[in-house]
């Protein structure tokens, strides 16, 4: 029996702010879900709460970057909040530290 990693996405919208609470892994199997399940129309601030994210693969970073590119024409930003030290290190080492909310 294989142990397949999953990603749960809970979305909360307040006006033009969308917060997505993620639980699990952002890997090649789960990262496409971010693109297909999140509607950025009318969103100026997209926050990802990663308190319960266990690991982020490069494909997860790519999905976050794609969402940021989708928001740029409407002046939107992507911010990452509630990250563990391990996840913070991944973002900082890969040049994605600017997405981290201080």
DSSP file (Angstrom, degrees, kcal/mol; ACC not computed):
  #  RESIDUE AA STRUCTURE BP1 BP2  ACC     N-H-->O    O-->H-N    N-H-->O    O-->H-N    TCO  KAPPA ALPHA  PHI   PSI    X-CA   Y-CA   Z-CA
    1    1 A X              0   0    0      0, 0.0     2,-0.2     0, 0.0     0, 0.0   0.000 360.0 360.0 360.0 121.8    0.0    0.0    0.0
    2    2 A X        -     0   0    0      1,-0.1     2,-1.0     2,-0.0     0, 0.0  -0.526 360.0-132.6 -82.2 145.1    1.5    3.3   -1.2
    3    3 A X        -     0   0    0     -2,-0.2     2,-0.5     2,-0.0    -1,-0.1  -0.804  28.7-166.0 -95.6  95.4    1.5    6.4    1.0
    4    4 A X        -     0   0    0     -2,-1.0     2,-0.2     1,-0.0    -2,-0.0  -0.703  13.7-133.6 -88.6 128.2    0.3    9.0   -1.4
    5    5 A X        -     0   0    0     -2,-0.5     2,-0.3    19,-0.0    22,-0.1  -0.541  26.3-167.7 -79.1 144.9    0.7   12.7   -0.2
    6    6 A X        -     0   0    0     -2,-0.2    19,-2.2    20,-0.0     2,-0.4  -0.801  15.7-139.6-128.3 169.6   -2.3   15.0   -0.6
    7    7 A X  E     -A   24   0A   0     -2,-0.3     2,-0.5    17,-0.2    17,-0.2  -0.995   9.5-160.6-133.4 126.7   -3.0   18.7   -0.5
    8    8 A X  E     -A   23   0A   0     15,-2.9    15,-1.9    -2,-0.4     2,-0.5  -0.914   7.7-163.6-105.9 133.8   -6.1   20.2    1.1
    9    9 A X  E     -A   22   0A   0     -2,-0.5     2,-0.5    13,-0.2    13,-0.2  -0.968   6.8-175.8-121.8 116.2   -7.1   23.7    0.0
   10   10 A X  E     -A   21   0A   0     11,-2.3    11,-3.0    -2,-0.5     2,-0.4  -0.952  13.5-156.2-109.5 129.5   -9.6   25.7    2.1
   11   11 A X  E     -A   20   0A   0     -2,-0.5     2,-0.4     9,-0.2     9,-0.2  -0.894  13.9-178.5-114.7 136.2  -10.5   29.2    0.7
   12   12 A X  E     -A   19   0A   0      7,-2.7     7,-3.0    -2,-0.4     2,-0.5  -0.992  10.4-162.6-131.3 121.9  -11.8   32.2    2.6
   13   13 A X  E     +A   18   0A   0     -2,-0.4     2,-0.4     5,-0.2     5,-0.2  -0.905  14.4 175.4-113.1 132.9  -12.6   35.4    0.7
   14   14 A X  E >   -A   17   0A   0      3,-2.9     3,-2.1    -2,-0.5     2,-0.3  -0.892  67.7 -60.0-131.3 101.2  -13.1   38.9    2.2
   15   15 A X  T 3  S-     0   0    0     -2,-0.4    -1,-0.0     1,-0.3     0, 0.0  -0.461 121.4 -14.0  62.4-122.4  -13.7   41.5   -0.5
   16   16 A X  T 3  S+     0   0    0     -2,-0.3    28,-2.9    27,-0.1    29,-1.8   0.253 119.3  95.0 -97.0  12.8  -10.6   41.4   -2.8
   17   17 A X  E <   -Ab  14  45A   0     -3,-2.1    -3,-2.9    26,-0.2     2,-0.5  -0.913  53.5-171.0-106.1 126.6   -8.5   39.4   -0.3
   18   18 A X  E     -Ab  13  46A   0     27,-3.0    29,-3.0    -2,-0.5     2,-0.5  -0.974   2.0-166.9-117.7 124.5   -8.4   35.6   -0.8
   19   19 A X  E     -Ab  12  47A   0     -7,-3.0    -7,-2.7    -2,-0.5     2,-0.6  -0.944   1.5-165.2-111.4 129.6   -6.8   33.4    1.9
   20   20 A X  E     -Ab  11  48A   0     27,-3.3    29,-2.4    -2,-0.5     2,-0.7  -0.957   7.1-154.6-117.3 116.2   -6.0   29.8    1.1
   21   21 A X  E     -Ab  10  49A   0    -11,-3.0   -11,-2.3    -2,-0.6     2,-0.4  -0.809  17.4-160.3 -90.8 118.3   -5.2   27.5    4.0
   22   22 A X  E     -A    9   0A   0     27,-2.5    30,-0.8    -2,-0.7     2,-0.4  -0.790  12.2-175.5-104.7 142.5   -3.1   24.6    2.7
   23   23 A X  E     +Ab   8  52A   0    -15,-1.9   -15,-2.9    -2,-0.4     2,-0.4  -0.988  52.7   8.3-136.4 125.9   -2.6   21.3    4.4
   24   24 A X  E    S-Ab   7  53A   0     28,-2.4    30,-3.1    -2,-0.4    31,-0.8  -0.916  99.4 -16.7 118.8-137.3   -0.2   18.6    3.2
   25   25 A X  E     - b   0  55A   0    -19,-2.2     2,-0.8    -2,-0.4    31,-0.2  -0.899  35.9-150.6-117.2 139.8    2.3   18.6    0.4
   26   26 A X  E     + b   0  56A   0     29,-2.4    31,-3.2    -2,-0.4    34,-0.5  -0.862  50.9 137.2-102.8  92.9    2.9   20.9   -2.6
   27   27 A X  S >> S-     0   0    0     -2,-0.8     4,-3.0    29,-0.2     3,-0.5  -0.655  72.4 -78.2-129.4-177.7    4.5   18.4   -5.0
   28   28 A X  T 34 S+     0   0    0      1,-0.2     4,-0.4    -2,-0.2    -2,-0.0   0.796 129.0  47.7 -57.6 -28.1    4.2   17.5   -8.7
   29   29 A X  T 34 S+     0   0    0      1,-0.1    -1,-0.2     2,-0.1     4,-0.1   0.811 122.3  31.1 -81.4 -30.4    0.9   15.6   -8.0
   30   30 A X  T X> S+     0   0    0     -3,-0.5     3,-1.4     1,-0.1     4,-0.5   0.697  97.9  80.4-103.3 -22.4   -0.8   18.3   -6.0
   31   31 A X  H >X S+     0   0    0     -4,-3.0     3,-1.4     1,-0.3     4,-0.9   0.848  84.4  62.3 -58.8 -38.1    0.6   21.6   -7.3
   32   32 A X  H 3> S+     0   0    0     -4,-0.4     4,-2.2     1,-0.3    -1,-0.3   0.800  91.9  68.9 -58.7 -25.2   -1.8   21.7  -10.4
   33   33 A X  H <> S+     0   0    0     -3,-1.4     4,-2.6     1,-0.2     5,-0.3   0.847  92.0  58.8 -61.5 -33.3   -4.7   21.9   -7.9
   34   34 A X  H <X S+     0   0    0     -3,-1.4     4,-1.1    -4,-0.5    -1,-0.2   0.926 109.8  42.8 -60.8 -43.1   -3.6   25.4   -6.9
   35   35 A X  H  < S+     0   0    0     -4,-0.9    -2,-0.2    -3,-0.2    -1,-0.2   0.904 120.5  40.2 -70.7 -41.3   -4.0   26.6  -10.5
   36   36 A X  H  < S+     0   0    0     -4,-2.2    -2,-0.2     1,-0.2    -1,-0.2   0.794 119.3  42.4 -81.7 -27.5   -7.2   24.8  -11.2
   37   37 A X  H  < S+     0   0    0     -4,-2.6     2,-0.6    -5,-0.2    -1,-0.2   0.594  98.3  77.9 -97.2 -11.0   -9.0   25.4   -7.8
   38   38 A X     <  -     0   0    0     -4,-1.1     2,-0.7    -5,-0.3    -1,-0.1  -0.889  60.4-160.4-108.5 121.1   -8.1   29.0   -7.1
   39   39 A X        -     0   0    0     -2,-0.6    -3,-0.1     1,-0.1    -4,-0.0  -0.871   7.4-176.4 -98.3 113.0  -10.0   31.8   -9.0
   40   40 A X    >   +     0   0    0     -2,-0.7     3,-2.2     2,-0.1     2,-0.2   0.377  36.8 129.9 -93.3   4.5   -8.0   35.0   -8.9
   41   41 A X  T 3  S+     0   0    0      1,-0.3     3,-0.1     3,-0.0    -2,-0.1  -0.423  84.7   5.2 -61.2 125.8  -10.6   37.2  -10.6
   42   42 A X  T 3  S+     0   0    0      1,-0.3     2,-0.5    -2,-0.2    -1,-0.3   0.552 101.1 130.2  77.8   8.1  -11.2   40.3   -8.5
   43   43 A X    <   +     0   0    0     -3,-2.2    -1,-0.3     1,-0.1   -26,-0.2  -0.819  26.4 167.5 -98.7 130.6   -8.4   39.3   -6.1
   44   44 A X  S    S+     0   0    0    -28,-2.9    33,-2.1    -2,-0.5     2,-0.4   0.620  74.7  39.8-109.3 -21.4   -5.7   41.9   -5.2
   45   45 A X  E     -bc  17  77A   0    -29,-1.8   -27,-3.0    31,-0.2     2,-0.6  -0.975  63.5-175.2-132.1 119.3   -4.2   40.0   -2.2
   46   46 A X  E     -bc  18  78A   0     31,-2.8    33,-2.7    -2,-0.4     2,-0.4  -0.948   9.8-171.2-116.6 111.7   -3.8   36.2   -2.3
   47   47 A X  E     -bc  19  79A   0    -29,-3.0   -27,-3.3    -2,-0.6     2,-0.6  -0.858  10.9-158.2-106.9 135.2   -2.5   34.8    1.0
   48   48 A X  E     -bc  20  80A   0     31,-2.6    33,-2.8    -2,-0.4     2,-0.8  -0.956   6.9-154.6-112.1 115.1   -1.4   31.2    1.4
   49   49 A X  E     +bc  21  81A   0    -29,-2.4   -27,-2.5    -2,-0.6     3,-0.3  -0.804  16.9 176.6 -87.9 110.7   -1.5   30.0    5.0
   50   50 A X  E >   +     0   0A   0     31,-2.7     3,-1.6    -2,-0.8    34,-0.4   0.017  37.5 121.6-108.4  26.8    1.1   27.2    5.1
   51   51 A X  E 3  S+     0   0A   0      1,-0.3    -1,-0.2    32,-0.1   -28,-0.1   0.865  85.2  37.4 -55.7 -36.8    1.0   26.4    8.8
   52   52 A X  E 3  S+b   23   0A   0    -30,-0.8   -28,-2.4    -3,-0.3     2,-0.5   0.098  86.5 118.2-107.3  21.9    0.1   22.8    7.9
   53   53 A X  E <   -b   24   0A   0     -3,-1.6    31,-0.2   -30,-0.3   -28,-0.2  -0.789  42.0-169.8 -89.7 127.3    2.2   22.3    4.8
   54   54 A X  E     -     0   0A   0    -30,-3.1     2,-0.3    -2,-0.5   -29,-0.2   0.828  65.3  -3.5 -86.5 -34.3    4.8   19.6    5.3
   55   55 A X  E     -b   25   0A   0    -31,-0.8   -29,-2.4    32,-0.0     2,-0.5  -0.987  53.4-148.7-159.7 149.5    7.0   20.1    2.2
   56   56 A X  E     -b   26   0A   0     -2,-0.3   -29,-0.2   -31,-0.2     2,-0.1  -0.984  15.7-163.3-124.2 119.8    7.2   22.3   -0.9
   57   57 A X    >>  -     0   0    0    -31,-3.2     4,-1.6    -2,-0.5     3,-0.9  -0.455  40.5 -97.5 -90.1 170.1    8.7   20.9   -4.1
   58   58 A X  H 3> S+     0   0    0      1,-0.3     4,-2.4     2,-0.2     5,-0.1   0.829 124.7  60.7 -58.9 -32.2    9.9   23.1   -7.0
   59   59 A X  H 3> S+     0   0    0      1,-0.2     4,-1.9     2,-0.2    -1,-0.3   0.845 102.5  52.1 -65.2 -32.6    6.6   22.4   -8.8
   60   60 A X  H <> S+     0   0    0     -3,-0.9     4,-2.1   -34,-0.5    -1,-0.2   0.896 109.0  49.1 -68.1 -41.3    4.8   24.0   -5.8
   61   61 A X  H  X S+     0   0    0     -4,-1.6     4,-2.4     1,-0.2    -2,-0.2   0.904 109.9  52.4 -62.7 -40.9    7.0   27.1   -6.1
   62   62 A X  H  X S+     0   0    0     -4,-2.4     4,-2.4     1,-0.2    -2,-0.2   0.898 107.9  50.9 -62.3 -41.3    6.2   27.2   -9.8
   63   63 A X  H  X S+     0   0    0     -4,-1.9     4,-2.1     2,-0.2    -1,-0.2   0.907 110.4  49.1 -63.9 -41.5    2.4   27.1   -9.2
   64   64 A X  H  X S+     0   0    0     -4,-2.1     4,-2.1     1,-0.2    -2,-0.2   0.901 111.1  50.3 -63.5 -40.5    2.7   30.0   -6.7
   65   65 A X  H  X S+     0   0    0     -4,-2.4     4,-2.4     2,-0.2    -2,-0.2   0.891 108.1  52.9 -64.5 -39.8    4.7   32.0   -9.3
   66   66 A X  H  X S+     0   0    0     -4,-2.4     4,-1.9     1,-0.2    -1,-0.2   0.909 109.2  49.2 -62.2 -41.5    2.1   31.3  -11.9
   67   67 A X  H  X S+     0   0    0     -4,-2.1     4,-1.5     2,-0.2    -1,-0.2   0.891 109.8  51.6 -65.1 -38.5   -0.6   32.6   -9.6
   68   68 A X  H  X S+     0   0    0     -4,-2.1     4,-1.6     1,-0.2     3,-0.2   0.914 108.9  50.7 -63.1 -41.8    1.5   35.7   -8.9
   69   69 A X  H  X S+     0   0    0     -4,-2.4     4,-0.6     1,-0.2    -1,-0.2   0.855 108.0  53.5 -63.6 -34.9    1.9   36.3  -12.7
   70   70 A X  H  < S+     0   0    0     -4,-1.9     4,-0.2     1,-0.2    -1,-0.2   0.819 111.4  46.1 -68.2 -30.5   -1.9   35.9  -13.0
   71   71 A X  H ><>S+     0   0    0     -4,-1.5     5,-2.4    -3,-0.2     3,-1.4   0.755  92.2  81.1 -83.0 -26.0   -2.5   38.6  -10.4
   72   72 A X  H ><5S+     0   0    0     -4,-1.6     3,-2.2     1,-0.3    -1,-0.2   0.852  84.3  58.2 -53.5 -43.7    0.1   41.1  -11.7
   73   73 A X  T 3<5S+     0   0    0     -4,-0.6    -1,-0.3     1,-0.3    -2,-0.1   0.802 111.5  43.2 -60.0 -26.3   -2.1   42.6  -14.4
   74   74 A X  T < 5S-     0   0    0     -3,-1.4    -1,-0.3    -4,-0.2    -2,-0.2   0.195 122.1-106.0-101.9  15.8   -4.7   43.6  -11.8
   75   75 A X  T < 5S+     0   0    0     -3,-2.2    -3,-0.2     1,-0.2    -2,-0.1   0.711  70.3 150.7  73.1  20.5   -2.0   44.9   -9.4
   76   76 A X      < -     0   0    0     -5,-2.4     2,-0.3   -33,-0.1   -31,-0.2  -0.384  30.7-153.1 -87.7 164.0   -2.3   41.9   -7.1
   77   77 A X  E     -c   45   0A   0    -33,-2.1   -31,-2.8    -2,-0.1     2,-0.5  -0.947   9.4-138.3-134.0 154.1    0.2   40.2   -4.8
   78   78 A X  E     -c   46   0A   0     -2,-0.3     2,-0.4   -33,-0.2   -31,-0.2  -0.953  23.4-175.6-111.1 131.4    0.8   36.7   -3.4
   79   79 A X  E     -c   47   0A   0    -33,-2.7   -31,-2.6    -2,-0.5     2,-0.5  -0.977  15.6-147.4-129.0 143.6    1.9   36.4    0.2
   80   80 A X  E     +cd  48 100A   0     19,-3.1    21,-3.1    -2,-0.4     2,-0.3  -0.931  23.3 179.5-110.6 128.8    2.9   33.4    2.2
   81   81 A X  E     +c   49   0A   0    -33,-2.8   -31,-2.7    -2,-0.5   -30,-0.1  -0.863  51.2  24.4-128.2 161.4    2.1   33.3    5.9
   82   82 A X  S    S+     0   0    0     -2,-0.3     2,-0.3   -33,-0.2    -1,-0.2   0.918  74.9 166.9  55.2  53.9    2.5   30.9    8.9
   83   83 A X        -     0   0    0     -3,-0.2    -1,-0.2   -31,-0.1   -32,-0.1  -0.743  34.5-121.9-100.6 148.2    5.5   28.9    7.5
   84   84 A X     >  -     0   0    0    -34,-0.4     4,-2.6    -2,-0.3     5,-0.2  -0.304  34.6-103.2 -73.6 168.0    7.7   26.5    9.5
   85   85 A X  H  > S+     0   0    0      1,-0.2     4,-2.2     2,-0.2     5,-0.1   0.885 122.5  53.0 -62.0 -38.8   11.4   27.2    9.6
   86   86 A X  H  > S+     0   0    0      2,-0.2     4,-1.7     1,-0.2    -1,-0.2   0.922 111.5  44.3 -63.3 -44.6   12.0   24.4    7.0
   87   87 A X  H  > S+     0   0    0      2,-0.2     4,-2.3     1,-0.2    -2,-0.2   0.904 111.1  54.6 -67.2 -40.8    9.5   25.9    4.5
   88   88 A X  H  X S+     0   0    0     -4,-2.6     4,-2.6     1,-0.2     5,-0.2   0.915 106.9  51.7 -57.1 -44.0   10.9   29.4    5.1
   89   89 A X  H  X S+     0   0    0     -4,-2.2     4,-2.8     1,-0.2     5,-0.2   0.892 107.3  52.4 -61.3 -40.4   14.4   28.1    4.3
   90   90 A X  H  X S+     0   0    0     -4,-1.7     4,-1.5     1,-0.2     6,-0.3   0.938 112.0  45.7 -60.8 -46.9   13.1   26.6    1.0
   91   91 A X  H  <>S+     0   0    0     -4,-2.3     5,-2.6     1,-0.2     6,-0.7   0.914 116.3  44.8 -63.9 -43.1   11.5   29.9    0.0
   92   92 A X  H ><5S+     0   0    0     -4,-2.6     3,-0.9     4,-0.2     5,-0.3   0.898 112.6  50.1 -70.2 -40.2   14.6   32.0    0.9
   93   93 A X  H 3<5S+     0   0    0     -4,-2.8    -1,-0.2     1,-0.2    -2,-0.2   0.768 112.4  47.9 -70.0 -25.3   17.1   29.6   -0.7
   94   94 A X  T 3<5S-     0   0    0     -4,-1.5    -1,-0.2    -5,-0.2    -2,-0.2   0.380 118.7-105.6 -97.9   4.0   15.2   29.5   -4.0
   95   95 A X  T < 5S+     0   0    0     -3,-0.9     3,-0.3    -4,-0.3    -3,-0.2   0.630  92.6 111.9  84.9  12.6   14.7   33.3   -4.2
   96   96 A X    > < +     0   0    0     -5,-2.6     3,-2.1    -6,-0.3     4,-0.4   0.234  36.1 111.7-100.2  11.9   11.1   33.3   -3.3
   97   97 A X  G >   +     0   0    0     -6,-0.7     3,-1.2     1,-0.3    -1,-0.2   0.745  64.1  70.6 -58.2 -25.3   11.7   35.0    0.1
   98   98 A X  G 3  S+     0   0    0     -3,-0.3    -1,-0.3     1,-0.3    -2,-0.1   0.692  91.8  59.7 -67.5 -16.4    9.9   38.2   -1.2
   99   99 A X  G <  S+     0   0    0     -3,-2.1   -19,-3.1   -20,-0.1     2,-0.3   0.688  83.5 100.9 -81.2 -18.5    6.6   36.2   -1.0
  100  100 A X  B <  S-d   80   0A   0     -3,-1.2     2,-0.5    -4,-0.4   -19,-0.2  -0.491  72.2-134.2 -73.3 130.8    7.0   35.6    2.7
  101  101 A X              0   0    0    -21,-3.1   -19,-0.2    -2,-0.3    -2,-0.1  -0.721 360.0 360.0 -81.8 127.1    5.0   37.9    5.0
  102  102 A X              0   0    0     -2,-0.5    -1,-0.1   -21,-0.1   -21,-0.1   0.505 360.0 360.0 -85.0 360.0    7.2   39.1    7.8
